């Protein structure tokens, strides 16, 4: 059982003996295995054991940098439940009205999921609407597998 808190999208910085560091992003995980990719190299993802990561975090050979949730969430169903619970707790401390907490939580979900975000050229359309339009015009199914988020 994992004792340390890292989740999908966590960035883990590894400290090497030669004073260099590398950063890995957690792509997928279960209780025993973690699928990671080195963000500084153009290489294929690879597997690590949770035991290896846990021991490195405990003895200081690695540290959790941050959770970059905005980087890869495609649709609302993909949002980790823990993330929503943390956000809800934060909002409950900040706001007293339960309805207002629910409204802010819904807004948060729409902001962090690509398909729910408003299109920059027309605020009345979401990315999901654009995708549906393109599918209708082309008559082909379109699936978004990967995207990059830029923030100005």
C-alpha positions in Angstrom: 0.0 0.0 0.0 1.3 3.4 -1.0 2.0 5.8 1.9 3.1 8.9 -0.1 0.9 11.2 -2.1 1.6 11.3 -5.8 -1.1 10.8 -8.4 -1.5 10.8 -12.2 0.1 14.1 -13.5 2.4 14.4 -10.5 5.9 15.6 -11.3 8.7 13.8 -9.5 12.2 15.3 -9.5 15.0 12.7 -9.1 18.3 13.8 -7.7 21.3 11.9 -9.2 24.7 11.2 -7.7 26.3 13.5 -10.2 24.3 16.5 -8.9 22.0 16.4 -12.0 18.3 16.1 -11.7 15.6 14.7 -14.0 11.8 15.2 -13.8 9.3 12.5 -14.5 5.6 12.9 -15.0 3.3 10.1 -13.7 1.1 9.0 -16.7 -0.7 6.0 -15.2 -0.5 4.0 -12.0 -1.9 1.2 -9.9 -0.9 -0.2 -6.5 2.4 -1.7 -7.7 3.4 0.0 -11.0 3.8 3.5 -12.2 4.1 4.4 -15.9 6.2 7.6 -16.2 7.9 9.7 -18.8 11.0 11.8 -18.4 9.9 15.3 -19.4 13.4 16.5 -20.2 14.1 13.8 -22.8 12.4 12.8 -26.0 12.0 9.2 -24.9 9.3 6.6 -24.6 7.4 6.2 -21.3 8.6 3.4 -19.0 7.5 1.6 -15.8 8.7 2.1 -12.3 7.6 0.3 -9.2 5.7 2.2 -6.5 8.2 0.7 -4.0 11.1 2.3 -5.9 9.4 5.7 -6.0 8.3 5.5 -2.3 11.8 4.6 -1.1 13.4 7.4 -3.2 10.9 9.9 -1.8 11.5 8.8 1.8 15.3 8.9 1.6 15.4 12.2 -0.3 16.6 10.9 -3.7 13.3 12.3 -5.2 10.8 14.9 -4.4 7.3 15.6 -5.6 7.5 18.9 -7.5 3.8 19.6 -8.1 0.5 18.3 -9.5 0.0 19.8 -12.8 -3.7 18.9 -13.2 -4.3 21.4 -16.0 -2.0 19.7 -18.3 -3.9 16.6 -19.4 -7.5 16.5 -18.3 -9.6 16.0 -21.4 -13.1 15.6 -20.0 -14.9 16.0 -16.7 -15.1 12.2 -16.1 -11.2 12.1 -16.1 -10.9 14.5 -13.1 -9.4 12.5 -10.1 -11.9 12.3 -7.3 -9.3 13.4 -4.8 -8.7 16.6 -6.7 -12.4 17.5 -6.6 -12.6 16.7 -2.9 -9.6 18.9 -2.2 -11.1 21.7 -4.2 -14.5 21.3 -2.5 -12.8 21.5 0.9 -11.0 24.6 -0.1 -14.1 26.3 -1.4 -16.1 25.3 1.7 -13.5 27.0 3.9 -13.7 30.1 1.7 -17.4 30.2 1.1 -20.2 29.5 3.6 -23.1 29.1 1.1 -23.4 25.5 -0.1 -25.0 26.5 -3.4 -22.2 28.9 -4.1 -19.6 26.1 -3.4 -21.4 23.9 -5.9 -21.5 26.6 -8.5 -17.7 27.4 -8.1 -16.9 23.6 -8.2 -18.8 23.3 -11.5 -17.0 26.3 -12.9 -13.7 24.8 -11.8 -14.5 21.5 -13.6 -15.3 23.4 -16.8 -12.0 25.4 -16.6 -9.7 22.4 -16.1 -11.2 20.1 -18.8 -10.3 20.8 -22.4 -13.6 19.7 -23.9 -15.6 21.9 -21.4 -13.5 25.1 -22.0 -14.9 27.9 -24.1 -13.4 28.4 -27.6 -11.2 31.5 -27.6 -12.8 32.8 -30.8 -16.4 32.4 -29.7 -17.2 32.2 -26.0 -20.6 30.7 -26.7 -19.0 27.5 -28.1 -17.0 24.9 -26.2 -14.2 22.8 -27.5 -16.6 19.9 -27.4 -19.0 21.9 -29.7 -16.2 22.5 -32.2 -15.3 18.8 -32.2 -19.0 17.9 -32.8 -19.1 20.4 -35.7 -16.0 19.0 -37.3 -17.3 15.4 -37.0 -20.6 16.5 -38.6 -18.8 18.3 -41.5 -16.2 15.5 -42.2 -18.5 12.6 -41.4 -15.6 10.9 -39.6 -15.2 10.2 -35.9 -12.5 12.4 -34.4 -10.8 11.5 -31.1 -8.4 13.8 -29.2 -5.6 11.7 -27.9 -3.1 14.3 -26.9 -3.0 18.1 -26.5 -0.7 20.8 -25.2 -2.0 23.6 -23.0 -0.4 27.0 -23.3 -1.0 29.6 -20.6 -0.2 33.3 -21.1 
